[in-house]
Amino acid sequence: MVKRTGGRIFVISGPSGGGKTTVVEALLAHAPGLVRSVSVTTRPRRSSERDGADYRFVSGGAFARLRARGELLEWAQVHHAWYGTPRQPVERALARGRDVILSIDVQGARQVKRRFGARAVLVFLVPPSLRALAQRLRKRRTETPQALQTRLRAAKRELACAAWYDYTVVNRRVPEAVEQLEAIVTAERLRTGRR
Ligand code: 5GP
């Protein structure tokens, strides 16, 4: 019998507009036993988003209190808003042997790696090119032109971080990217633990 000793944390990072949300949703539909962490954020809700499902939208004060009480596993300021991963749901899922998926930025990924070591698997989702990324962001129409420029500048900085991730997946087509993510999840689940 194979004995399981708690779950793993799959961290997915990549520039805003790189298709992370779509790919992660599709992965969750395909890969059983994966739990998605719902982050808290101080950024305003987009009309397509549901509070409690996509994010938990909180005030700056509420975010600071969560942080001070040690209720966040990691946190970071991204594009002038705060984002963090609630600690309890992640720890509970891991204790039950479930694998958790976090869709977070590079600063958060670093904190998770430091805290969880080999239990954390870092995957960087890159757009095929910066041009493709700019097109996707424009098509999404959720950002003002100024916010779009901020996100593109951040994307360039983020792409430089891909080197210290465990895996890189190029998001040319969603089904292909999802298939590659599933392969990573499967491979990591088959690991013997020797690292
Ligand atoms: P967006 O505002 O486009 O939903 O997300 C902006 C960035 O914040 C993305 O790179 C996203 O992955 C990141 N992000 C979302 N939730 C968290 C979180 O809980 N922690 C950290 N560190 N980053 C997050």
Boltz pocket constraint, residues with backbone or C-beta under 6 A from the ligand:
constraints:
  - pocket:
      binder: B
      contacts: [[A, 12], [A, 13], [A, 14], [A, 15], [A, 16], [A, 17], [A, 39], [A, 40], [A, 43], [A, 74], [A, 75], [A, 76], [A, 78], [A, 83], [A, 84], [A, 85], [A, 103], [A, 104], [A, 105], [A, 106], [A, 107], [A, 108], [A, 109]]
      max_distance: 6.0
